[in-house]
Amino acid sequence: MQFIAIIFGLVLFAIFYLPVYLPFVISFKLKSSDYREVRWALRVASSACLFLAVIPPPGLRHDFGDDVGGNFAGAAHNFPIMLAWIWGGGLACSAICLAVGFIVRLIRRRGSSPVSEERWR
């Protein structure tokens, strides 16, 4: 029974920190050299999300007493803050880095395409 609880805890831990490592995993799934900028943007997003996971969010409280009720009150207060910090910040970092990656890709593709003089006349 304890083995099942450990597996369940690891799965919940992985789901909680999904925005931290998922962009990094997705960056290795993009194989085309055409998406080189997007791959690097996803890797930068993952490192920015890791930075968010290490820094504690504002609004956390640590003193709820030394009894069981205080532990439950601390978890009920801090969990939504941590969830919003990890998921909200992670999705925002990923979206911003993806937008920058696609913009840089668009600029690179425009600069590398041969432009004929007839097109600009």
C-alpha distances in whole Angstrom, upper triangle without the diagonal:
4,5,5,7,9,10,11,13,15,16,17,19,20,21,23,25,26,30,30,29,30,34,33,32,34,37,36,36,40,42,45,48,49,46,46,46,44,41,42,42,38,38,40,38,35,36,37,34,32,35,34,30,32,34,33,34,37,36,33,33,31,32,31,31,28,26,23,26,27,24,23,27,27,24,26,29,28,26,28,31,29,28,31,32,30,30,34,35,34,35,38,38,38,40,43,42,42,45,47,46,48,51,51,51,53,56,55,56,59,60,60,61,65,67,70,74,74,71,72,76
4,5,5,6,9,10,10,12,14,15,16,18,20,21,23,24,28,27,27,28,32,31,30,33,35,35,35,38,41,44,46,48,44,44,45,42,40,40,40,37,36,37,36,32,33,35,31,30,32,31,28,29,31,30,32,34,33,30,30,28,30,28,28,26,24,21,24,25,22,22,25,25,22,24,27,26,24,27,29,26,26,30,30,28,29,32,33,32,33,37,36,36,39,41,40,41,44,45,44,46,49,49,49,52,54,54,54,57,59,58,60,64,66,69,72,73,70,71,74
4,5,5,6,9,10,11,12,14,15,17,19,20,21,22,26,26,25,26,30,29,27,30,33,32,32,36,37,41,43,45,42,42,42,39,37,38,38,34,33,35,34,30,32,33,30,28,31,31,27,28,31,30,32,35,34,31,32,30,32,30,31,28,27,24,27,28,24,24,27,27,24,26,29,27,24,27,29,26,26,29,30,27,28,32,32,30,32,35,35,34,37,39,39,39,42,43,42,44,47,47,47,49,52,51,52,55,56,56,57,61,63,67,70,70,67,68,72
4,5,5,6,9,10,11,12,14,15,17,18,20,21,25,25,24,25,28,28,26,29,32,31,31,34,36,40,42,44,41,41,41,38,36,37,37,33,33,35,33,30,31,33,29,28,31,30,26,28,31,30,31,34,33,30,31,30,31,30,30,29,27,24,26,27,24,23,26,26,22,24,27,26,23,25,28,25,24,28,28,26,26,30,31,29,30,34,34,33,35,38,37,37,40,42,41,42,46,46,45,48,50,50,51,54,55,55,56,60,62,65,68,69,66,67,70
4,5,5,6,9,10,10,12,14,15,16,18,20,23,23,23,24,28,28,26,29,32,31,31,35,37,41,43,44,41,41,41,38,36,37,36,33,32,34,32,28,30,31,27,26,29,28,24,26,28,27,28,31,30,27,27,26,28,26,27,25,23,20,22,23,20,19,22,22,19,21,24,22,20,22,25,22,21,25,26,23,24,28,29,27,29,32,32,31,34,37,36,36,39,41,40,42,45,45,45,48,50,50,50,53,55,55,56,60,62,65,68,69,66,67,70
4,5,5,6,9,10,10,12,14,15,17,18,22,21,21,22,26,25,24,27,29,29,29,33,35,38,40,42,38,38,39,36,33,34,34,30,30,31,29,26,27,29,25,24,26,26,22,23,26,25,27,30,29,26,27,25,27,26,27,25,24,22,24,24,20,20,23,22,19,22,24,22,20,22,24,21,21,25,25,22,23,27,27,26,27,31,30,30,33,35,34,35,38,39,38,40,43,43,43,46,48,47,48,51,53,52,54,58,60,63,66,67,64,65,68
4,5,5,6,9,10,11,12,14,16,16,20,20,19,20,24,23,21,24,27,26,26,30,32,35,38,39,36,36,36,33,31,32,32,28,28,30,28,25,26,28,24,23,26,25,22,24,27,26,27,31,30,28,29,28,30,29,30,28,27,24,26,27,23,22,25,24,21,23,25,23,20,23,25,22,21,24,25,22,22,26,27,24,26,29,29,28,31,33,33,32,36,37,36,38,41,41,41,43,46,45,46,49,50,50,51,55,57,61,64,64,61,62,66
4,5,5,6,9,10,11,12,14,15,19,19,19,19,23,23,22,24,27,27,27,30,33,36,38,39,36,36,36,33,31,32,32,28,28,30,27,24,26,27,24,23,26,24,21,23,26,25,26,29,28,26,27,26,28,27,28,27,26,22,24,24,21,20,23,22,18,20,22,21,18,20,22,20,18,22,23,20,20,24,25,23,24,28,28,27,29,32,32,32,35,37,36,37,40,41,40,43,45,45,46,49,50,50,51,55,57,60,63,64,61,62,65
4,5,5,6,9,10,10,12,14,17,18,17,19,22,22,21,24,27,27,27,30,33,36,38,39,36,36,35,33,31,31,31,27,27,28,26,23,24,25,21,20,23,22,18,20,22,21,23,25,25,22,23,22,25,24,25,24,23,20,22,22,18,17,20,19,16,18,20,18,15,18,20,17,16,20,20,18,18,22,23,21,23,26,26,26,28,31,30,31,34,35,35,36,39,40,40,42,44,44,45,48,49,49,51,55,57,60,63,64,60,61,65
4,5,5,6,9,10,11,12,16,15,15,16,20,19,18,21,23,23,24,27,29,33,35,36,33,32,32,30,27,28,28,24,24,25,23,20,21,23,19,18,21,20,17,19,22,21,23,26,26,23,25,24,27,26,28,26,26,23,25,25,21,21,23,21,18,20,22,20,17,19,20,17,16,20,20,17,18,21,22,20,22,25,24,24,27,29,28,28,32,33,32,34,37,37,37,40,42,41,42,45,47,46,48,52,54,57,60,61,58,59,62
4,5,5,6,9,10,10,14,15,14,14,18,18,17,19,22,22,22,25,28,31,33,34,31,31,31,28,26,27,27,23,23,25,22,19,22,23,19,18,22,21,17,20,23,22,23,26,26,24,26,26,28,28,29,29,28,25,26,26,22,21,24,22,19,20,22,20,17,18,20,17,15,19,19,16,16,20,21,19,20,23,23,22,25,27,27,27,30,32,30,32,35,36,35,38,40,40,41,44,45,45,46,50,52,55,58,59,56,57,60
4,5,5,6,9,10,13,14,14,15,18,19,18,20,23,24,24,27,30,33,35,35,32,32,32,29,27,28,27,23,23,25,22,19,21,22,18,18,20,19,16,18,20,20,20,23,23,21,23,22,25,24,26,26,25,22,23,23,19,18,20,19,15,16,19,16,13,15,17,14,12,16,16,14,14,17,19,17,18,22,22,21,24,26,26,26,29,31,30,32,35,35,35,38,40,40,41,44,45,45,47,51,52,56,59,59,56,57,60
4,5,5,6,9,12,12,12,13,17,17,17,19,22,22,23,26,29,32,33,34,30,30,30,27,25,26,25,21,21,22,20,17,18,19,15,14,17,16,13,15,17,17,18,21,22,19,21,21,24,24,25,25,25,22,23,23,19,18,20,18,15,17,18,16,13,15,16,13,12,15,15,12,13,17,17,15,17,20,20,20,23,25,24,25,28,29,29,31,33,34,34,37,39,39,40,42,44,44,46,49,51,55,57,58,55,56,59
4,5,5,6,10,10,9,10,14,14,13,15,18,19,19,22,25,28,30,31,27,27,27,24,22,23,22,18,18,20,18,14,16,18,14,13,17,16,13,16,18,18,19,23,24,22,24,24,27,27,29,29,29,26,27,26,23,22,24,22,18,20,21,18,15,17,18,14,13,16,16,12,12,16,17,14,16,19,19,18,20,23,22,22,26,27,26,28,31,31,31,34,36,36,37,39,41,41,42,46,48,52,54,55,52,53,56
4,6,5,8,10,10,10,14,15,14,16,18,19,19,22,25,28,30,30,27,27,27,24,22,23,22,18,19,20,17,15,17,18,14,15,18,16,14,17,19,19,19,22,23,21,24,24,27,27,29,29,29,26,26,26,23,21,23,21,18,18,20,17,14,15,16,13,11,14,14,11,10,14,15,13,14,17,17,16,19,22,21,21,24,26,25,27,30,31,30,33,35,35,36,39,40,40,42,46,47,51,53,54,51,52,55
4,6,8,9,11,11,14,16,16,17,20,21,22,24,27,30,31,32,28,28,27,24,23,23,22,19,19,20,17,14,16,16,12,13,15,13,11,14,16,15,15,18,19,17,20,20,24,23,26,26,26,24,24,23,20,19,20,18,15,16,16,14,11,11,12,9,7,10,11,8,8,12,13,11,13,16,16,16,18,21,21,21,24,26,25,27,30,31,31,33,35,36,37,39,41,41,43,47,48,52,54,55,51,52,56
4,6,5,7,9,11,12,13,15,17,18,19,21,25,27,28,29,25,25,24,21,20,20,19,16,15,16,14,11,13,13,9,9,12,11,8,11,14,14,15,18,20,18,21,21,25,25,28,28,28,26,27,25,22,22,22,20,17,18,19,16,13,14,14,10,9,12,11,7,8,12,11,9,11,14,14,13,16,19,18,19,22,23,23,25,27,28,28,31,33,33,34,37,38,38,40,44,46,49,52,53,49,50,53
4,5,6,6,9,10,10,12,14,16,16,18,22,24,26,26,22,23,22,19,18,18,17,14,14,15,13,10,13,13,10,11,14,13,11,14,17,17,17,21,22,21,24,25,28,29,31,31,32,29,30,28,25,24,25,23,20,21,21,19,16,16,16,13,11,13,13,9,8,12,12,9,10,13,13,12,15,17,16,17,20,21,21,22,25,26,26,28,30,31,31,34,36,36,37,41,43,46,49,50,47,47,51
4,6,6,7,9,10,11,13,15,16,18,21,23,24,24,21,21,19,16,16,16,14,11,12,13,9,8,11,10,7,9,12,10,10,13,15,16,16,19,21,20,24,25,29,29,32,33,33,31,31,29,27,26,26,24,21,22,22,19,16,16,15,13,11,11,11,7,6,9,9,5,7,10,9,8,11,13,13,13,16,18,17,19,22,23,23,25,27,28,29,31,33,33,35,39,40,44,46,47,44,44,48
4,6,7,8,10,11,13,15,16,18,21,23,24,24,21,20,19,17,15,15,13,10,10,11,8,5,8,8,5,6,9,9,8,11,13,15,15,19,21,20,23,24,28,29,32,32,33,31,31,30,27,26,27,24,21,23,22,19,17,17,16,13,12,13,11,8,9,11,10,6,9,11,10,9,13,14,13,14,17,18,18,20,22,23,23,26,28,28,29,32,33,33,35,39,41,44,47,48,45,45,49
4,6,5,6,9,10,11,13,15,18,21,22,23,19,19,18,16,13,14,13,10,9,11,9,6,9,11,8,8,12,12,11,13,16,18,19,23,25,24,27,27,31,32,34,34,35,33,34,32,29,29,29,27,24,25,25,22,20,20,20,16,15,17,15,11,12,14,13,10,12,14,12,11,14,16,14,15,18,19,18,20,23,23,23,26,27,27,28,31,32,32,34,38,40,44,46,47,44,45,49
4,5,5,6,9,10,11,13,16,19,20,21,17,17,17,14,12,13,13,9,10,12,10,7,11,12,10,11,15,14,14,17,19,21,21,24,26,26,29,30,33,34,36,37,37,35,35,34,31,30,31,28,26,26,27,24,21,21,21,18,16,17,16,13,12,14,14,10,10,14,12,10,13,15,13,13,17,18,16,18,21,21,21,24,26,26,27,29,31,31,32,36,38,42,44,45,42,43,47
4,5,5,6,9,10,11,14,16,17,18,14,14,13,10,9,10,9,5,6,9,7,6,9,11,9,11,14,14,14,17,19,21,21,25,27,27,30,31,35,36,38,39,40,38,38,36,33,33,33,31,28,29,28,25,23,23,22,19,18,18,17,14,13,14,13,9,10,12,10,7,10,12,10,10,13,14,13,15,18,18,17,20,22,22,23,26,27,27,29,33,35,38,41,42,39,39,43
4,5,5,7,9,11,13,16,17,18,14,13,13,11,8,9,9,6,5,8,8,6,8,11,10,11,14,15,15,17,19,22,23,26,29,28,31,32,36,37,39,39,40,38,39,37,34,34,34,32,29,30,30,27,25,25,24,21,20,20,19,15,15,17,16,12,13,15,13,10,14,15,12,12,16,16,14,16,19,19,18,22,23,22,24,27,28,27,29,33,35,39,42,43,40,41,44
4,5,6,7,9,12,15,17,18,15,14,15,13,10,12,12,9,9,12,11,9,12,15,13,14,17,18,17,19,22,24,25,29,31,30,33,34,37,38,40,40,41,39,39,38,35,34,35,33,30,31,31,28,26,26,26,23,21,22,21,17,17,19,18,14,15,17,15,13,16,17,15,14,18,19,16,18,21,21,20,23,25,24,25,28,29,29,30,34,36,40,43,44,41,42,46
4,5,5,7,10,13,14,15,12,12,13,10,8,11,11,8,9,12,11,10,13,15,14,15,19,19,19,22,24,26,26,30,32,31,35,35,39,40,42,43,43,41,41,40,37,36,37,35,32,32,33,30,27,27,26,24,22,22,21,18,17,19,18,14,14,16,15,11,14,16,13,12,15,16,14,15,18,18,17,20,22,22,22,25,27,26,27,31,33,37,40,41,38,39,42
4,5,6,8,11,12,13,9,9,10,8,5,7,8,6,6,10,10,10,12,14,14,15,18,19,19,22,24,26,27,30,33,32,36,37,40,41,44,44,45,43,43,42,39,38,39,36,34,35,34,31,29,29,28,25,24,24,23,20,19,20,19,15,15,17,15,12,14,15,12,11,14,15,12,13,17,16,15,18,20,19,19,23,24,23,25,29,31,34,37,39,36,37,40
4,5,7,10,12,14,11,11,12,11,7,10,12,9,9,13,13,12,15,17,17,17,20,22,22,24,26,29,29,33,35,35,38,39,42,43,46,46,46,44,45,43,40,40,41,38,35,37,37,33,31,31,31,28,26,27,25,22,21,23,22,18,19,20,18,15,18,19,16,15,18,18,15,17,20,19,17,20,22,21,21,25,26,24,26,30,32,36,39,40,37,39,42
4,6,9,12,13,11,12,14,11,9,12,13,11,12,15,15,14,17,20,19,20,23,24,24,26,28,31,31,35,37,36,39,40,44,44,47,47,47,45,46,44,41,40,41,39,36,37,37,34,32,31,31,29,27,27,26,23,22,24,23,19,19,21,19,16,18,20,17,15,18,19,16,16,20,19,17,20,23,21,21,25,26,25,26,29,32,35,38,39,37,38,42
4,6,8,9,7,8,11,9,7,10,12,10,12,15,15,15,18,20,20,21,24,25,25,27,29,32,32,35,38,38,41,42,46,46,49,49,50,48,48,47,44,43,43,41,38,39,39,36,34,33,33,30,28,28,27,24,23,24,23,20,19,21,19,15,17,18,15,13,16,17,13,13,17,16,14,17,19,18,17,21,22,21,22,26,28,31,35,36,33,34,38
4,6,9,8,9,12,11,9,12,14,13,14,17,18,18,20,22,23,24,26,28,28,30,32,35,35,39,41,41,44,45,49,50,52,52,53,51,51,50,47,46,47,44,42,42,43,40,37,37,36,34,32,32,31,28,27,28,27,23,23,24,22,19,20,22,18,16,19,19,15,16,19,18,15,18,20,18,17,21,22,20,21,25,27,31,34,35,33,34,38
4,5,6,7,11,10,9,12,14,14,16,18,19,20,22,24,24,26,28,29,30,32,34,37,37,40,43,43,46,47,51,52,55,55,55,53,54,52,49,49,49,47,44,45,45,42,39,38,38,36,34,33,33,30,28,29,28,25,24,25,23,20,20,21,18,16,18,18,14,14,17,16,12,15,17,15,14,18,19,17,18,21,24,27,30,31,29,31,34
4,5,5,9,10,9,11,14,14,15,17,19,20,21,23,25,26,28,29,30,32,34,37,37,40,43,43,47,48,51,53,55,56,57,55,55,53,50,50,50,48,45,46,46,43,40,40,39,36,35,34,33,30,29,30,28,25,25,25,23,20,21,21,18,16,18,17,13,13,16,14,11,14,15,12,12,16,16,14,16,19,22,25,28,30,27,29,32
4,6,8,9,10,12,13,14,16,18,19,20,22,24,25,26,28,29,31,33,34,37,37,40,43,43,47,48,52,53,56,56,57,55,55,54,51,50,50,48,45,46,45,42,40,39,38,36,35,34,33,30,29,29,28,25,24,24,22,19,19,20,17,14,16,15,11,11,13,11,8,10,12,10,9,12,13,12,13,16,19,22,26,27,24,26,29
4,6,5,6,9,10,11,13,14,15,17,19,20,21,23,25,26,27,29,31,33,33,36,39,39,43,44,48,49,52,53,53,51,51,50,47,46,47,44,42,42,42,39,36,35,35,32,31,30,29,26,25,25,24,21,20,21,19,16,16,16,13,11,13,12,9,8,11,10,7,10,12,11,10,14,15,14,16,19,22,25,28,29,27,28,31
4,5,5,6,9,10,11,13,14,16,17,19,20,21,23,25,26,28,29,32,32,35,38,39,42,43,47,48,51,52,53,51,51,50,47,46,46,44,41,42,42,38,36,36,35,32,31,30,29,26,25,26,24,21,21,21,18,16,17,16,13,12,14,12,9,10,12,10,8,12,13,10,11,15,15,14,17,20,23,26,29,31,28,29,33
4,5,5,6,9,10,10,12,14,15,16,18,20,21,22,24,26,27,30,30,33,36,36,40,41,45,47,50,50,51,50,50,48,45,45,45,42,40,40,40,37,35,34,32,30,29,28,26,24,24,23,21,19,19,18,16,14,14,13,10,9,10,9,5,7,9,7,6,10,10,9,11,14,14,14,17,20,22,26,29,30,27,28,32
4,5,5,6,9,10,10,12,14,15,16,18,20,21,22,24,26,28,28,31,34,34,38,39,43,44,47,48,49,47,47,45,43,42,42,40,37,38,37,34,32,31,30,28,26,25,24,22,21,21,19,16,16,16,13,11,11,11,8,6,9,8,5,6,9,8,7,10,12,12,13,16,17,17,19,23,24,28,31,32,29,30,33
4,5,5,6,9,10,11,13,14,15,17,19,20,21,23,25,28,28,31,34,34,37,39,42,44,46,47,48,46,46,44,42,41,41,39,36,37,37,33,31,31,30,27,26,26,24,21,21,21,19,16,16,17,14,12,13,14,10,9,12,11,8,10,13,12,10,14,16,14,15,19,19,19,21,25,27,30,33,35,32,33,36
4,5,5,6,8,10,11,12,14,15,17,18,20,21,23,26,26,29,32,33,36,37,41,43,45,46,47,46,46,44,41,41,41,38,36,37,36,33,31,31,29,27,26,25,23,21,21,21,19,16,16,16,13,12,13,13,9,9,12,10,8,11,13,11,11,15,15,14,16,19,19,19,22,25,27,31,34,35,33,33,37
4,5,5,6,9,10,10,12,14,15,16,18,20,21,24,24,27,30,30,34,35,39,41,44,44,45,44,44,42,39,39,39,36,34,35,34,31,29,28,27,24,23,22,21,18,18,18,16,13,13,13,10,8,10,9,5,6,9,7,5,9,11,10,10,14,15,14,16,19,19,20,22,26,28,31,34,35,32,32,36
4,5,5,6,9,10,10,12,14,15,16,19,20,23,23,26,29,29,32,34,37,38,41,42,43,41,41,40,37,36,36,34,31,32,31,28,26,26,25,22,21,20,19,16,16,16,14,11,11,12,9,7,9,10,7,6,10,10,8,11,13,13,13,16,18,17,19,22,22,23,25,29,30,34,37,38,35,35,39
4,5,5,6,9,10,11,13,14,15,17,19,22,22,26,29,28,32,33,37,38,41,41,42,41,41,39,36,36,36,34,31,32,32,28,27,26,25,22,22,21,19,17,17,18,15,12,14,14,11,9,12,12,9,10,13,12,11,14,16,15,15,19,20,19,21,24,24,24,27,30,32,36,38,40,37,37,41
4,5,5,6,9,10,11,12,14,15,17,20,20,23,27,27,30,31,35,37,40,40,42,40,41,38,36,36,36,33,31,32,31,27,26,26,24,21,21,20,18,16,16,17,14,12,13,13,9,9,11,10,7,10,12,11,10,14,15,14,15,18,19,19,21,23,24,24,27,30,32,36,38,40,37,37,41
4,5,5,6,9,10,10,12,14,15,18,18,21,24,24,28,29,33,34,37,38,39,38,38,36,33,33,33,30,28,29,28,25,23,22,21,18,18,17,15,13,13,13,10,8,9,9,6,5,8,8,6,8,11,10,10,13,15,15,16,19,20,20,22,24,25,26,28,32,33,37,39,41,38,38,41
4,5,5,6,9,10,10,12,14,17,18,21,24,24,27,28,32,33,36,36,37,36,36,34,31,31,31,28,26,27,27,23,22,21,20,17,17,17,14,12,12,13,11,8,10,11,8,7,11,12,9,11,14,14,13,16,18,18,19,22,23,23,25,27,28,28,31,34,36,40,42,44,41,41,45
4,5,5,6,9,10,11,13,16,17,20,23,23,26,27,31,32,35,36,37,36,36,34,31,32,32,28,27,28,27,23,22,23,21,18,18,18,15,13,14,15,12,10,13,13,10,10,14,13,11,13,16,15,15,18,20,19,20,23,24,24,26,28,29,29,32,36,37,41,43,45,42,42,46
4,5,5,6,9,10,11,14,14,17,21,21,24,25,29,31,34,35,36,35,35,33,30,31,30,27,25,27,25,22,21,21,18,16,16,16,13,11,12,13,9,8,11,10,7,9,12,11,9,12,15,14,14,18,19,19,20,23,24,24,26,28,29,30,32,36,37,41,43,45,42,41,45
4,5,5,6,9,10,12,13,16,19,19,22,23,27,28,31,32,33,32,32,30,27,27,27,24,22,23,22,19,18,17,16,13,13,13,10,8,9,10,7,5,9,9,7,8,11,12,11,13,16,16,16,19,21,21,22,25,26,26,28,30,31,32,34,38,39,43,45,47,43,43,47
4,5,5,6,9,12,13,17,19,19,22,22,26,28,30,31,32,31,31,29,26,27,27,24,22,24,23,19,18,18,17,13,14,15,12,9,12,13,10,9,12,13,10,11,15,15,14,16,19,19,19,22,23,23,24,27,28,28,30,33,33,34,36,40,42,45,48,49,46,46,50
4,5,5,6,10,11,15,18,17,21,21,25,27,30,30,32,31,32,29,27,27,27,24,22,24,22,19,18,19,16,14,15,15,11,10,13,14,10,10,13,13,11,13,16,15,14,17,19,19,19,23,24,23,25,28,28,29,31,33,33,35,37,41,42,46,48,50,46,46,50
4,5,5,8,8,12,15,14,18,19,23,25,27,29,30,29,29,26,24,25,24,21,20,21,19,16,15,15,13,10,12,11,8,7,10,10,7,8,11,11,9,12,15,14,14,17,19,19,20,23,24,24,26,29,29,30,32,34,35,36,38,42,43,47,49,50,47,47,50
4,6,7,9,13,15,14,17,17,21,23,26,26,28,27,27,24,22,22,22,19,17,19,18,14,13,14,12,9,10,11,8,6,10,11,9,9,12,13,12,14,17,17,17,19,22,22,22,25,27,27,28,31,32,32,34,37,37,38,41,44,46,49,51,53,50,49,53
4,6,9,13,15,14,17,17,20,22,25,25,27,27,27,24,22,23,23,19,18,20,19,15,15,17,14,11,13,14,11,10,13,15,12,12,16,16,15,17,20,20,19,22,24,24,24,27,29,29,30,33,34,34,36,38,39,40,42,46,47,51,53,55,52,51,55
4,6,9,12,12,15,15,19,21,24,25,27,27,27,24,22,23,22,18,18,20,18,14,15,16,13,11,13,13,10,10,14,14,11,13,16,16,15,17,20,19,19,22,24,24,25,28,29,29,31,33,34,35,37,39,39,40,43,47,48,51,53,55,52,51,55
4,7,9,8,11,12,15,18,20,22,24,23,23,20,18,19,18,15,15,16,14,11,12,13,10,8,12,12,9,10,14,14,12,14,17,17,16,19,21,21,22,25,26,26,28,30,31,32,34,36,37,37,40,41,42,43,46,49,50,54,56,57,54,54,57
4,6,7,10,12,16,18,21,23,24,24,23,20,19,19,18,15,14,15,13,10,11,11,7,7,10,9,6,9,12,12,10,13,16,15,15,18,20,20,21,24,25,25,27,29,30,31,33,35,36,37,39,41,41,43,45,49,50,53,55,56,53,52,56
4,6,9,12,15,17,20,22,24,24,23,20,19,20,17,14,15,16,12,10,13,12,8,9,12,11,9,12,15,14,13,16,18,17,18,21,22,22,23,26,27,27,29,32,32,33,35,37,38,39,41,43,43,45,47,51,52,55,57,58,54,54,57
4,6,10,12,14,17,20,21,21,20,17,17,17,14,12,13,13,9,8,11,11,7,9,12,11,11,14,16,15,15,18,20,19,20,23,25,25,26,29,30,30,32,34,35,36,38,40,41,42,44,46,47,48,50,54,54,58,60,61,57,56,60
4,7,10,11,15,17,18,18,17,14,13,14,12,9,10,11,8,6,9,10,7,8,12,12,11,13,16,16,16,18,21,21,21,24,26,26,27,30,31,32,33,36,37,37,39,41,42,43,45,47,48,50,52,55,56,60,61,63,59,58,62
4,6,8,11,14,15,16,15,11,11,12,10,7,10,11,8,7,11,12,10,11,15,15,15,17,20,20,20,22,24,24,25,28,29,30,31,33,35,35,37,39,40,41,43,45,46,47,49,51,52,53,55,59,60,63,65,66,63,62,66
4,6,9,11,13,14,13,10,10,12,10,7,10,12,10,9,12,14,13,13,16,18,17,18,21,22,22,24,26,27,27,30,32,32,33,35,37,37,39,41,42,43,45,47,48,49,51,53,54,55,57,61,62,65,67,69,65,65,68
4,6,8,11,13,12,8,9,12,10,8,11,13,11,11,15,17,16,16,20,21,20,22,25,25,25,27,30,30,31,33,35,35,37,39,40,41,43,45,46,47,49,51,51,53,55,56,57,59,61,64,65,69,71,72,69,68,71
4,7,8,10,8,5,7,9,7,6,10,11,10,11,14,16,16,17,19,21,21,23,25,26,26,28,30,31,32,34,36,37,38,40,42,42,44,46,47,48,50,52,53,54,56,58,59,60,62,66,67,70,72,73,70,69,73
4,6,8,8,5,7,10,9,9,12,14,13,14,17,20,19,20,23,24,24,26,28,29,30,31,34,35,35,37,39,40,41,43,45,46,47,49,51,51,53,55,56,57,59,61,62,63,65,69,70,74,76,77,73,73,76
4,7,8,6,7,11,11,11,13,15,16,16,18,21,21,21,24,26,26,27,29,31,31,32,35,36,37,38,41,42,42,44,46,47,48,51,52,53,54,56,58,58,60,62,63,64,66,70,71,75,77,78,75,74,78
4,6,5,6,9,10,11,13,14,15,17,18,21,22,22,24,26,27,28,30,31,32,33,36,37,38,39,41,43,43,45,47,48,49,51,53,54,55,57,59,60,61,63,64,65,67,71,72,76,78,79,76,75,79
4,5,5,6,9,10,11,12,14,15,16,19,20,21,22,25,25,26,28,30,31,32,34,35,36,38,40,41,42,43,46,47,48,50,51,52,53,56,57,58,60,62,63,64,66,69,71,74,76,77,74,74,77
4,5,5,6,9,10,10,12,14,15,18,19,20,21,23,25,26,27,28,30,31,33,34,36,37,39,40,41,43,45,46,47,49,51,52,53,55,57,58,59,61,62,64,65,69,70,74,76,77,73,73,76
4,5,5,6,9,10,10,12,14,16,17,18,20,22,22,24,26,27,28,29,31,32,34,35,37,38,39,41,43,44,45,47,49,50,51,53,55,56,57,59,60,62,64,67,68,72,74,75,71,71,74
4,5,5,6,9,10,10,12,15,16,16,18,20,21,21,23,25,26,27,29,31,31,33,35,36,37,39,41,42,43,45,47,48,49,51,52,53,55,57,58,59,61,65,66,70,72,73,69,69,73
4,5,5,6,9,10,10,13,15,15,16,19,20,21,22,24,25,26,28,30,31,32,34,35,37,38,40,41,42,44,46,47,48,50,52,53,54,56,58,59,60,64,65,69,71,72,68,68,71
4,5,5,6,9,10,12,13,14,16,18,19,20,22,23,24,26,27,29,30,32,33,35,36,38,39,41,42,44,45,46,48,50,51,52,54,56,57,58,60,64,65,68,70,71,67,67,70
4,5,5,6,8,11,11,12,14,16,16,18,20,21,22,23,25,26,28,29,31,32,33,35,37,38,39,41,43,44,45,47,49,50,51,53,54,56,58,61,62,66,68,69,65,65,68
4,5,5,6,9,10,10,12,14,15,16,17,19,20,21,23,25,26,27,29,30,32,33,35,36,37,39,41,42,43,45,47,48,49,51,53,54,55,59,60,64,66,67,63,63,67
4,6,6,7,9,11,11,13,15,16,17,18,20,21,23,24,26,27,29,30,32,33,35,36,38,39,41,42,43,45,47,48,49,51,53,54,56,59,60,64,66,66,63,63,66
4,6,7,7,9,11,12,13,15,17,17,19,20,22,23,24,26,28,29,31,32,33,35,36,38,39,41,42,44,45,47,48,50,51,53,55,58,59,62,64,65,61,61,65
4,6,5,6,9,10,11,12,14,15,16,18,20,21,22,24,25,26,28,29,31,32,34,36,37,38,40,41,43,44,46,47,49,50,52,56,56,60,62,63,59,59,62
4,5,5,6,9,10,10,12,13,15,16,18,19,20,22,23,25,26,28,29,31,32,34,35,37,38,40,41,42,44,46,47,48,50,54,55,58,60,61,58,58,61
4,5,5,6,8,10,10,11,13,15,16,17,19,20,21,23,25,26,27,29,31,32,34,35,36,38,40,41,42,44,46,47,48,52,53,56,58,59,55,55,59
4,5,5,6,9,10,10,11,13,15,16,17,19,20,22,23,25,26,28,29,31,32,34,35,37,38,40,41,43,44,46,47,51,52,55,57,58,54,54,57
4,5,5,6,8,10,10,11,14,15,16,18,19,21,22,23,25,26,27,29,31,32,33,35,37,38,40,41,43,44,46,49,50,54,56,57,54,53,57
4,5,5,6,8,9,10,12,13,15,16,18,19,21,22,24,25,26,28,30,31,32,34,36,37,38,40,41,43,44,48,49,52,55,55,52,52,55
4,6,5,5,7,9,10,11,13,15,16,17,19,20,21,23,25,26,28,29,30,32,34,35,36,38,40,41,43,46,47,50,52,53,50,49,53
4,6,6,5,8,10,10,11,13,15,16,17,19,21,22,23,25,26,28,29,31,32,34,35,37,38,40,41,45,46,50,51,52,49,49,52
4,6,5,6,8,10,10,12,14,15,16,18,20,21,22,24,25,26,28,30,31,32,34,36,37,38,40,44,45,48,50,51,48,48,51
4,6,5,6,8,10,10,12,14,15,16,18,20,21,22,24,25,26,28,30,31,32,34,36,37,38,42,43,47,49,50,46,46,50
4,5,5,6,9,10,11,12,14,15,16,18,20,21,23,24,26,27,29,30,31,33,35,36,38,41,42,45,47,48,44,44,48
4,6,5,6,8,10,10,12,14,15,16,18,20,21,22,24,26,27,28,30,32,33,34,36,40,41,44,46,47,44,43,47
4,5,5,6,9,10,11,12,14,15,16,18,20,21,22,24,26,27,28,30,31,33,34,38,39,43,45,46,42,42,46
4,6,5,6,9,10,10,12,14,15,16,18,20,21,22,24,25,27,28,30,31,33,36,37,41,43,44,40,40,44
4,5,5,6,9,10,11,12,14,15,17,18,20,21,23,24,26,27,29,30,32,35,36,40,41,42,39,39,42
4,6,5,6,8,10,11,12,14,15,16,18,20,21,22,24,26,27,28,30,34,35,38,40,42,38,38,42
4,6,5,6,8,10,10,12,14,15,16,18,20,21,22,24,26,27,28,32,33,37,39,40,37,37,40
4,6,5,6,9,10,11,12,14,15,16,18,20,21,22,24,26,27,31,31,35,37,38,34,34,38
4,5,5,6,9,10,11,12,14,15,17,18,20,21,23,24,26,30,30,34,36,37,33,33,36
4,5,5,6,9,10,10,12,14,15,16,18,20,21,22,24,28,29,33,35,36,33,33,36
4,5,5,6,8,10,10,12,14,15,16,18,20,21,22,26,27,31,33,34,31,31,35
4,5,5,6,9,10,11,12,14,15,17,18,20,21,25,25,29,31,32,28,28,32
4,6,5,6,8,10,11,12,14,15,16,18,20,24,24,28,30,31,28,28,31
4,5,5,6,9,10,10,12,14,15,16,18,22,23,27,29,31,27,28,31
4,5,5,6,9,10,10,12,14,15,16,20,21,25,27,28,25,25,29
4,5,5,6,9,10,11,12,14,16,19,20,23,25,26,23,23,26
4,5,5,6,9,10,11,12,14,18,19,22,25,26,23,23,27
4,5,5,6,9,10,11,12,16,17,21,24,25,22,22,26
4,5,5,6,9,10,11,14,15,19,21,22,19,19,23
4,6,5,6,9,10,13,14,18,20,21,18,18,22
4,5,5,6,9,12,14,17,20,22,19,19,23
4,5,5,6,10,12,15,18,19,17,18,21
4,6,6,9,9,13,15,17,14,14,18
4,6,8,9,13,15,17,15,15,18
4,6,9,12,15,17,15,16,20
4,6,10,13,14,12,14,17
4,6,10,12,11,12,15
4,7,9,7,8,11
4,5,6,7,9
4,5,6,7
4,5,5
4,6
4
